[in-house]
Amino acid sequence: MGGMSAPEAGRVLPLWLIVVLGVAGTAGAFWGLNNAAPILGPVFLAFVLTVVAHPLIGALVGRGMRRGFAIALAVLVVDGGLIAFALALALSFGQLATVLPEYSDEWQDLLDGLRSTLAGVGVGPEQVEQALKSIDPQTVLAALGSILAGLAGSAGALILVLATVLFMTAEGAGLPERLSDVPGTWRLRAALGGFARNTRRYLVVTTIFGFLVAVVDTVALTLLGVPLALLWGLLSFLTNYVPNIGFFLGLVPPTLLAVLVGGPGLGLAVIVIYSLANFVLQSVIQPVFVGDAVGLSVTLSFLSVIVWTVVMGPMGAVLAVPLTLFAHAVLVGQDPDRAWARTLLAGTSGSARASAPRRRRSRRRSTGRRGNATPPAERGVEPVAPNDVESRPADQDQRVVP
């Protein structure tokens, strides 16, 4: 045993069996999440909204408002905003179902032009009809009817979200204080605190810049004369929460309608305006204010959209980043032996984040050698709670307050 390394000596199962069991467990977890998606999706949405609204309660209490009133006001803001957004989206899609049949002639002319073009390049008639069947006016109207029926059937999920926000907000107001009294939870508290900060940062930044993009798109579509500009602005705002591919999901419908109304030139104008607004506001201005907002690599953010959409449907696409942040906090963030995983999952920002604690420790050591007797509280160091002293390693007796 003298030549065996410490990890190999402590390993009970072979590495290949550990990998197989891990893959099987992950597949089983995803299968369970997929089956429970109709319930878990609304519940996690309510959880994310509760996390976002939590600082509002503290701010109101700090200004002298009673905690009960502060919780009630936070619930009213969150639930009221959610109801208003759901109503606006449902009304806009109802208007689309009313307006779209008015352009059936233009749509048919567009399909005839596509048939002629495809036939001119040698595509057979059967292949042409098969390719254009999915964008036939009757097919699109049937799909739109299914969307409206789905929105009507989502009333139960909306009620579940509203009720869950109420209960979670009421119970979560004192959760950090209660959790701090439990011995050995400092790593879990740090991981969940990072999840809450990153989730709030992501949602607040995405909401602000998504609203700006939606306003620009709505005004531009109104000036160009594209029908249902408000609907496309709402769609642009909603798809802004879907990383990487949300822009294309919000671009296709108004572009198609612009082509029906004003021809290819108007459709090209819509594409240019959407692209400029998205590039300037989200690719140039937004990084200046927030930088790496959540600490996830671009590849991980992109793949998370695909994975969570397959597992939980459209709700998974909207909540892909918060879901990934939560899984990261629970599985990786609180494990001291997974520093390599945190660095890899953070992408290009991982090395910078990992080097920051080392620089702070170096400064503290150099300060100690100079005989600095500044109390820990004045140097931004928080003493360990009595319950955590026995459960922390020796080098974690103090932690830097974020």
SEPAZA-601942 format. One record per residue (C-alpha): x, y, z; residue in one letter; residue number from 1. Coordinates in Angstrom, 2 decimals. Example, Ala and Ser with C-alpha at 12.3 -4.5 7.8 and 13.67 -1.06 7.14 Angstrom:
BEGIN
12.30:-4.50:7.80:a:1;
13.67:-1.06:7.14:s:2;
***
This chain:
BEGIN
0.00:0.00:0.00:m:1;
3.07:2.25:0.27:g:2;
3.07:3.07:-3.45:g:3;
-0.68:3.77:-3.64:m:4;
-1.87:7.37:-3.66:s:5;
-4.29:8.66:-1.04:a:6;
-7.35:8.93:-3.38:p:7;
-6.79:5.38:-4.66:e:8;
-6.35:4.01:-1.13:a:9;
-9.59:5.65:0.03:g:10;
-11.66:4.58:-2.98:r:11;
-14.07:1.75:-2.19:v:12;
-15.54:1.21:-5.69:l:13;
-13.70:1.09:-9.03:p:14;
-13.68:4.33:-11.00:l:15;
-15.63:2.84:-13.93:w:16;
-18.39:1.69:-11.58:l:17;
-18.58:5.13:-9.97:i:18;
-18.99:6.70:-13.44:v:19;
-21.68:4.19:-14.44:v:20;
-23.61:4.73:-11.22:l:21;
-23.32:8.50:-11.62:g:22;
-24.64:8.40:-15.18:v:23;
-27.48:6.07:-14.16:a:24;
-28.40:8.29:-11.22:g:25;
-28.40:11.39:-13.41:t:26;
-30.61:9.70:-15.99:a:27;
-33.01:8.58:-13.28:g:28;
-33.13:12.07:-11.79:a:29;
-33.90:13.62:-15.19:f:30;
-36.61:11.02:-15.79:w:31;
-38.23:11.88:-12.48:g:32;
-38.00:15.62:-13.16:l:33;
-39.57:15.11:-16.58:n:34;
-42.53:13.24:-15.13:n:35;
-43.02:15.81:-12.38:a:36;
-42.44:18.84:-14.65:a:37;
-46.09:20.07:-14.53:p:38;
-45.69:20.56:-10.78:i:39;
-41.96:21.21:-10.38:l:40;
-41.87:23.88:-13.10:g:41;
-44.39:26.24:-11.43:p:42;
-42.95:25.50:-7.98:v:43;
-39.40:26.36:-9.04:f:44;
-40.67:29.50:-10.79:l:45;
-42.30:30.52:-7.52:a:46;
-39.04:29.74:-5.70:f:47;
-37.04:31.95:-8.06:v:48;
-39.54:34.80:-7.72:l:49;
-39.35:34.44:-3.93:t:50;
-35.56:34.66:-4.04:v:51;
-35.78:37.81:-6.17:v:52;
-38.34:39.45:-3.86:a:53;
-36.53:38.59:-0.62:h:54;
-34.34:41.76:-0.46:p:55;
-37.47:43.90:-0.82:l:56;
-38.74:42.57:2.52:i:57;
-35.49:43.45:4.26:g:58;
-35.47:46.93:2.75:a:59;
-39.04:47.61:3.86:l:60;
-38.40:46.30:7.37:v:61;
-35.27:48.44:7.56:g:62;
-37.40:51.51:6.82:r:63;
-39.64:50.78:9.78:g:64;
-42.44:48.72:8.19:m:65;
-43.71:45.71:10.09:r:66;
-42.50:42.39:8.74:r:67;
-46.04:41.15:8.06:g:68;
-46.88:44.20:5.96:f:69;
-43.54:43.96:4.15:a:70;
-44.20:40.32:3.24:i:71;
-47.72:41.17:2.05:a:72;
-46.41:44.00:-0.13:l:73;
-43.70:41.80:-1.65:a:74;
-46.27:39.10:-2.47:v:75;
-48.57:41.71:-4.00:l:76;
-45.79:43.06:-6.22:v:77;
-44.69:39.62:-7.44:v:78;
-48.14:38.09:-7.92:d:79;
-49.59:41.27:-9.42:g:80;
-46.79:41.56:-11.95:g:81;
-47.13:37.89:-12.89:l:82;
-50.91:38.18:-13.39:i:83;
-50.55:41.35:-15.48:a:84;
-47.93:39.73:-17.71:f:85;
-50.02:36.56:-18.19:a:86;
-53.12:38.59:-19.13:l:87;
-51.18:40.75:-21.59:a:88;
-49.69:37.66:-23.25:l:89;
-53.06:35.89:-23.52:a:90;
-54.79:38.97:-24.96:l:91;
-52.02:39.52:-27.48:s:92;
-52.20:35.94:-28.77:f:93;
-55.97:36.27:-28.99:g:94;
-55.51:39.34:-31.20:q:95;
-53.07:37.40:-33.37:l:96;
-55.65:34.66:-33.91:a:97;
-58.10:37.36:-35.04:t:98;
-55.76:39.31:-37.31:v:99;
-53.85:36.49:-38.99:l:100;
-56.72:35.22:-41.21:p:101;
-56.92:38.69:-42.77:e:102;
-53.58:38.04:-44.48:y:103;
-54.49:34.63:-45.92:s:104;
-54.28:35.91:-49.51:d:105;
-50.82:37.39:-49.00:e:106;
-49.76:34.19:-47.29:w:107;
-50.97:32.11:-50.21:q:108;
-49.11:34.36:-52.66:d:109;
-45.94:33.88:-50.61:l:110;
-46.38:30.10:-50.69:l:111;
-46.96:30.16:-54.46:d:112;
-43.74:32.11:-54.91:g:113;
-41.86:29.57:-52.80:l:114;
-43.33:26.71:-54.84:r:115;
-42.18:28.33:-58.07:s:116;
-38.70:28.96:-56.68:t:117;
-38.27:25.40:-55.42:l:118;
-39.62:23.93:-58.64:a:119;
-37.19:26.11:-60.60:g:120;
-34.19:24.61:-58.80:v:121;
-35.33:21.05:-59.54:g:122;
-37.27:20.06:-56.41:v:123;
-40.12:17.65:-57.16:g:124;
-43.78:18.59:-56.56:p:125;
-44.23:16.07:-53.74:e:126;
-41.14:17.31:-51.91:q:127;
-42.32:20.93:-52.34:v:128;
-45.74:20.20:-50.86:e:129;
-44.17:18.27:-47.98:q:130;
-41.78:21.13:-47.24:a:131;
-44.49:23.83:-47.32:l:132;
-47.15:21.88:-45.50:k:133;
-45.86:22.96:-42.08:s:134;
-46.25:26.67:-42.92:i:135;
-49.64:26.39:-44.58:d:136;
-52.11:28.98:-43.19:p:137;
-54.45:26.31:-41.85:q:138;
-51.58:24.51:-40.12:t:139;
-50.35:27.73:-38.50:v:140;
-53.85:28.68:-37.35:l:141;
-54.32:25.21:-35.86:a:142;
-51.02:25.57:-34.02:a:143;
-52.07:29.01:-32.77:l:144;
-55.33:27.52:-31.50:g:145;
-53.32:24.92:-29.60:s:146;
-51.22:27.68:-28.03:i:147;
-54.35:29.53:-26.90:l:148;
-55.77:26.32:-25.47:a:149;
-52.51:25.73:-23.65:g:150;
-52.59:29.24:-22.21:l:151;
-56.13:28.67:-20.98:a:152;
-55.09:25.34:-19.48:g:153;
-52.18:27.04:-17.69:s:154;
-54.55:28.81:-15.32:a:155;
-54.09:26.02:-12.79:g:156;
-50.31:26.34:-13.00:a:157;
-50.61:30.12:-12.56:l:158;
-52.70:29.63:-9.42:i:159;
-50.10:27.17:-8.12:l:160;
-47.33:29.73:-8.70:v:161;
-49.27:32.52:-6.99:l:162;
-50.10:30.40:-3.94:a:163;
-46.56:29.01:-3.67:t:164;
-45.06:32.50:-3.83:v:165;
-47.31:33.50:-0.93:l:166;
-46.26:30.60:1.29:f:167;
-42.57:30.66:0.33:m:168;
-42.29:34.40:0.91:t:169;
-43.92:34.12:4.33:a:170;
-41.75:31.20:5.45:e:171;
-38.51:32.26:3.76:g:172;
-38.28:35.66:5.42:a:173;
-36.46:34.24:8.48:g:174;
-34.83:31.21:6.83:l:175;
-31.21:32.52:6.87:p:176;
-31.40:33.17:10.62:e:177;
-32.90:29.74:11.32:r:178;
-30.35:27.98:9.13:l:179;
-27.45:29.76:10.83:s:180;
-28.45:28.11:14.13:d:181;
-27.88:24.64:12.67:v:182;
-24.31:23.36:13.25:p:183;
-22.23:22.44:10.22:g:184;
-24.26:24.34:7.61:t:185;
-21.83:27.14:6.79:w:186;
-20.86:25.63:3.43:r:187;
-24.50:25.09:2.49:l:188;
-25.35:28.65:3.52:r:189;
-22.48:30.02:1.47:a:190;
-23.53:27.99:-1.60:a:191;
-27.20:28.95:-1.34:l:192;
-26.23:32.57:-0.72:g:193;
-24.19:32.54:-3.92:g:194;
-27.12:30.99:-5.78:f:195;
-29.48:33.69:-4.49:a:196;
-27.11:36.54:-5.40:r:197;
-26.38:35.18:-8.87:n:198;
-30.05:34.45:-9.55:t:199;
-31.12:37.95:-8.51:r:200;
-28.32:39.49:-10.53:r:201;
-29.24:37.45:-13.60:y:202;
-32.99:38.12:-13.40:l:203;
-32.68:41.82:-12.59:v:204;
-30.17:42.47:-15.36:v:205;
-32.09:40.32:-17.85:t:206;
-35.36:42.04:-16.97:t:207;
-33.96:45.57:-17.29:i:208;
-32.19:45.04:-20.59:f:209;
-34.96:42.79:-21.91:g:210;
-37.45:45.56:-21.20:f:211;
-35.27:48.08:-23.05:l:212;
-34.96:45.75:-26.04:v:213;
-38.72:45.12:-26.02:a:214;
-39.44:48.86:-25.97:v:215;
-37.11:49.48:-28.92:v:216;
-38.61:46.57:-30.87:d:217;
-42.19:47.65:-30.15:t:218;
-41.58:51.27:-31.19:v:219;
-39.73:50.20:-34.34:a:220;
-42.45:47.74:-35.38:l:221;
-45.11:50.38:-34.77:t:222;
-43.28:52.89:-36.96:l:223;
-42.79:50.28:-39.68:l:224;
-46.50:49.44:-39.66:g:225;
-46.13:45.80:-38.60:v:226;
-49.38:44.59:-36.96:p:227;
-49.50:43.50:-33.32:l:228;
-46.35:45.36:-32.34:a:229;
-47.22:45.00:-28.63:l:230;
-47.44:41.22:-28.93:l:231;
-44.03:40.99:-30.56:w:232;
-42.59:43.28:-27.91:g:233;
-43.95:40.99:-25.18:l:234;
-42.58:37.97:-27.03:l:235;
-39.17:39.67:-27.31:s:236;
-39.23:40.39:-23.57:f:237;
-40.17:36.80:-22.68:l:238;
-37.67:35.12:-25.00:t:239;
-34.96:37.35:-23.57:n:240;
-34.91:34.98:-20.57:y:241;
-33.89:32.09:-22.86:v:242;
-30.10:32.34:-23.24:p:243;
-28.43:32.31:-26.64:n:244;
-31.40:31.16:-28.77:i:245;
-34.13:33.38:-27.32:g:246;
-33.31:36.17:-29.76:f:247;
-34.11:33.96:-32.76:f:248;
-37.34:32.69:-31.15:l:249;
-38.55:36.27:-30.78:g:250;
-37.38:37.34:-34.26:l:251;
-39.09:34.81:-36.53:v:252;
-42.83:35.63:-35.98:p:253;
-42.66:39.43:-36.53:p:254;
-40.36:38.94:-39.52:t:255;
-42.82:36.53:-41.14:l:256;
-45.73:38.90:-40.56:l:257;
-43.67:41.81:-41.91:a:258;
-43.01:39.83:-45.09:v:259;
-46.75:39.19:-45.47:l:260;
-47.61:42.87:-44.95:v:261;
-44.85:44.69:-46.83:g:262;
-42.78:42.14:-48.68:g:263;
-39.15:41.02:-48.23:p:264;
-37.90:44.59:-47.79:g:265;
-39.98:45.15:-44.66:l:266;
-38.95:41.75:-43.32:g:267;
-35.29:42.64:-43.82:l:268;
-35.82:45.94:-41.98:a:269;
-37.26:44.05:-39.01:v:270;
-34.25:41.71:-38.94:i:271;
-31.80:44.63:-39.03:v:272;
-33.57:46.54:-36.24:i:273;
-33.86:43.49:-34.00:y:274;
-30.21:42.60:-34.57:s:275;
-28.98:46.13:-33.85:l:276;
-31.08:46.49:-30.70:a:277;
-29.98:43.09:-29.42:n:278;
-26.30:43.70:-30.23:f:279;
-26.03:47.24:-28.85:v:280;
-28.04:46.74:-25.66:l:281;
-27.15:43.16:-24.73:q:282;
-23.72:42.61:-26.28:s:283;
-22.15:46.05:-25.79:v:284;
-23.89:47.93:-22.96:i:285;
-25.00:45.08:-20.69:q:286;
-21.51:43.55:-20.15:p:287;
-20.18:46.99:-19.19:v:288;
-22.57:47.10:-16.23:f:289;
-22.56:43.50:-15.06:v:290;
-19.63:41.69:-16.65:g:291;
-19.88:37.96:-15.94:d:292;
-23.23:38.14:-14.16:a:293;
-23.65:34.56:-12.96:v:294;
-20.27:32.85:-13.27:g:295;
-21.35:30.18:-15.79:l:296;
-19.52:29.50:-19.01:s:297;
-21.18:30.34:-22.31:v:298;
-21.12:26.68:-23.35:t:299;
-22.79:25.60:-20.12:l:300;
-25.47:28.29:-20.47:s:301;
-26.21:27.19:-24.05:f:302;
-26.35:23.47:-23.24:l:303;
-28.46:24.12:-20.14:s:304;
-31.22:25.56:-22.34:v:305;
-31.33:22.39:-24.43:i:306;
-31.19:20.01:-21.46:v:307;
-33.78:21.78:-19.31:w:308;
-36.12:22.27:-22.28:t:309;
-36.04:18.52:-22.95:v:310;
-36.55:17.74:-19.26:v:311;
-39.14:20.37:-18.28:m:312;
-40.52:21.80:-21.52:g:313;
-40.89:25.55:-22.25:p:314;
-40.69:26.37:-18.53:m:315;
-37.28:24.71:-18.47:g:316;
-36.07:26.98:-21.29:a:317;
-37.09:30.11:-19.38:v:318;
-35.64:28.84:-16.07:l:319;
-32.54:27.20:-17.56:a:320;
-29.98:29.50:-15.92:v:321;
-31.60:29.55:-12.43:p:322;
-32.00:25.75:-12.55:l:323;
-28.34:25.36:-13.49:t:324;
-27.27:27.77:-10.75:l:325;
-29.28:25.82:-8.18:f:326;
-27.83:22.48:-9.28:a:327;
-24.36:24.05:-9.22:h:328;
-24.87:25.36:-5.67:a:329;
-26.19:22.06:-4.29:v:330;
-23.87:19.63:-6.09:l:331;
-20.66:21.62:-6.53:v:332;
-20.73:24.88:-4.61:g:333;
-20.72:23.38:-1.10:q:334;
-18.15:20.66:-1.81:d:335;
-14.59:21.78:-0.93:p:336;
-13.14:18.97:-3.07:d:337;
-14.81:20.26:-6.25:r:338;
-12.80:23.45:-6.78:a:339;
-11.69:22.09:-10.16:w:340;
-15.35:21.67:-11.20:a:341;
-16.21:25.23:-10.14:r:342;
-13.31:26.54:-12.21:t:343;
-14.31:24.55:-15.31:l:344;
-18.02:25.42:-15.07:l:345;
-17.18:29.13:-14.72:a:346;
-15.44:29.15:-18.11:g:347;
-13.05:32.01:-18.78:t:348;
-13.99:33.66:-15.47:s:349;
-13.05:30.62:-13.42:g:350;
-9.35:31.44:-13.07:s:351;
-10.08:35.02:-12.05:a:352;
-12.61:33.92:-9.43:r:353;
-10.28:31.27:-8.09:a:354;
-7.31:33.63:-7.84:s:355;
-9.23:36.30:-5.91:a:356;
-9.30:34.34:-2.60:p:357;
-5.58:33.60:-2.93:r:358;
-4.81:37.29:-3.35:r:359;
-6.92:38.13:-0.29:r:360;
-5.13:35.48:1.79:r:361;
-1.75:36.81:0.65:s:362;
-2.73:40.33:1.69:r:363;
-3.92:39.07:5.10:r:364;
-0.67:37.18:5.70:r:365;
1.42:40.21:4.74:s:366;
-0.70:42.40:7.00:t:367;
-0.17:40.00:9.89:g:368;
3.61:40.03:9.41:r:369;
3.62:43.81:9.66:r:370;
2.02:43.50:13.09:g:371;
-1.30:45.01:12.14:n:372;
-3.59:44.71:15.15:a:373;
-6.76:45.85:13.40:t:374;
-9.75:43.95:14.81:p:375;
-11.28:41.35:12.47:p:376;
-14.60:43.19:12.25:a:377;
-12.88:46.30:10.90:e:378;
-11.05:44.27:8.25:r:379;
-14.25:42.81:6.80:g:380;
-13.79:39.42:8.51:v:381;
-16.75:37.84:10.21:e:382;
-16.10:35.49:13.17:p:383;
-17.51:32.02:12.97:v:384;
-20.80:31.34:14.70:a:385;
-20.34:29.18:17.81:p:386;
-22.30:26.33:16.28:n:387;
-19.97:26.13:13.29:d:388;
-16.64:26.06:15.12:v:389;
-16.53:22.30:15.47:e:390;
-17.64:21.59:11.92:s:391;
-15.27:23.90:10.02:r:392;
-11.72:23.03:9.04:p:393;
-8.96:24.83:10.91:a:394;
-8.29:27.22:8.03:d:395;
-11.95:28.32:7.89:q:396;
-12.24:29.91:11.35:d:397;
-12.92:33.23:9.65:q:398;
-14.54:34.12:6.38:r:399;
-14.63:37.30:4.36:v:400;
-18.00:39.02:4.26:v:401;
-19.09:39.43:0.61:p:402;
***
